[in-house]
Amino acid sequence: MDQCQEKVLHQEQVAHAMENIPDSDTLRSLTDIFKALSDPSRLKIVTALATCELCVCDLAAVSGSSESAVSHQLRILRNLKIVSYRREGKIVFYRLDDDHVKSLIKQSIQHVQE
């Protein structure tokens, strides 16, 4: 079933598909994002941040990890521009970098739950 029964190349569809494949740099960045989100600890952090801003202490409580472990995961997520932060006095609050990330998480959850 996963193999062509007839060896026919549909030129227009192939050309259309190829035109819509992102360039190598974009594909590499996208791969890095999906790799980061494939880790359960990071995904738990990102899912929590999809609801509201949280500090490292809050994220440690939510994720059941140490503050050190959460900080390490946040560094990875920040480098990939998945999360950003703001400082309020001595407290640093983390949030998802933009609505695209929030949408990606929410749509992924909906997809899995269907």
LINWODA-V714508 format. One line per field, one symbol per residue. phi: phi as a letter, one per 20 degrees, with the letter a starting at -180 (. if undefined). Layout:
phi: ???
//
This chain:
phi: .edffceceegffffffffeeffgfffffffffffffeegffffffffffeafbegffffffemdfffffgffffffffemeccbcdcmeddddbffbfffgfgffffffffef
//
